[in-house]
Amino acid sequence: QVQLVESGGGLVQAGGSLRLSCAASGSSIRGIAMGWYRQAPGKQRELVATITSGIITNYADSVKGRFTIFRDNAKNTVYLQMNSLKPEDTAVYHCNGVWYFVGKKYDYWGQGTQVTVSS
């Protein structure tokens, strides 16, 4: 059983920065594509950023140039560095990873960490 635990959220003023962490336990993230998603009140969950096992990254247009996703396989952790934060970045941020065990796909999510950006 894989567990993903996010941390690092909080309240920050517009223009500020936060770094989110997603620590995995139960299995290594090596070779696993990981991602960050967010859900604002009354809105659907949306993709923020993904990173492949080969460190190829992909970002939502709304965060390009401001957010950076990176991974430390030795620490079994994925990060999201968020700079130049805007009030519209306010949401619960969730970590995601997809593992395959004995040919079966398992989609794991963390419980989320709240990010609130004040204007």
C-alpha positions, 0 to 999 in steps of 0.5 A, a space after each residue: 500500500 502506497 501512502 502520499 503525504 503532502 506538506 508545506 501549504 499555508 497562508 501567503 501574501 500575493 507575490 510570495 512563495 511556498 514549497 510543497 512536499 509530497 513524501 511517499 511511503 510503501 513503495 519507491 517513487 523511482 520510475 514513477 510519474 508523479 503529479 500535483 493537482 489542485 482543487 479550488 472551492 466549487 471547481 473541478 480538480 485540475 492538473 498543475 504539474 507532472 514529472 516523469 521518471 525521466 524528469 520531463 516536466 509538464 505544467 498548466 499554462 496558468 502556472 508556467 514560469 512560476 511553479 517548478 516540479 522536481 523530485 528527489 528519488 533518494 528521499 522518496 519525495 516530490 516537490 512543487 516550488 511555487 513563486 509569484 503566487 496569486 490569489 487564484 492559486 488558492 486551492 487544496 493541492 494534492 499529490 498523485 502517483 500511479 503504480 503498477 503492481 502485478 500488471 494492475 494499475 493503482 492510482 494513489 492520492 494524498 490527502 491534500 494541503 491547503 494553499 491560501 494566497 491573500 491579495 
